[in-house]
Each structure stands twice: as structure tokens, then as C-alpha cells.
């Protein structure tokens, strides 16, 4: 299991300069799944991922 700090760093790298695709969404969900269910970071990243997916769908 990764620490919150490791997940946050991996998240920044994952979305740094890449286009959204299914692979990135899967990796992002995997990072979220590494966090405790009650983690505030988990809730924040889950919401952020939903917003990123919606934004990517609107651009497509």
C-alpha cells in the first residue's frame, strides 16, 4: 500500500502532460484504490478524476 504522499506524487506525474485515455483513468483509479476508504485525499482525488473524465468527454 502506498502512502498518501506517494499517491499524490504519482497522481501529479500521471496527469502532468498527458492526454486522458482509458489507461490513465485505470492507473488513476488504481492510485485511489491504494488509499484508505476514509482518507480525505481519496475523496478529493476521486472527485477530481470524475471532473477530469467529464471534461475529456466534453472535448471529444
Secondary structure in CASP SS format (residue, H / E / C, confidence):
PFRMAT SS
TARGET T0000
AUTHOR 0000-0000-0000
METHOD secondary structure of the structure
MODEL  1
X C 1.00
X C 1.00
X C 1.00
X H 1.00
X H 1.00
X H 1.00
X H 1.00
X H 1.00
X H 1.00
X H 1.00
X H 1.00
X H 1.00
X H 1.00
X H 1.00
X H 1.00
X C 1.00
X C 1.00
X C 1.00
X C 1.00
X C 1.00
X C 1.00
X H 1.00
X H 1.00
X H 1.00
X H 1.00
X H 1.00
X H 1.00
X H 1.00
X H 1.00
X H 1.00
X H 1.00
X H 1.00
X H 1.00
X C 1.00
X C 1.00
X C 1.00
X C 1.00
X C 1.00
X C 1.00
X H 1.00
X H 1.00
X H 1.00
X H 1.00
X H 1.00
X H 1.00
X H 1.00
X H 1.00
X H 1.00
X H 1.00
X H 1.00
X H 1.00
X H 1.00
X H 1.00
X H 1.00
X H 1.00
X H 1.00
X H 1.00
X H 1.00
X H 1.00
X C 1.00
END
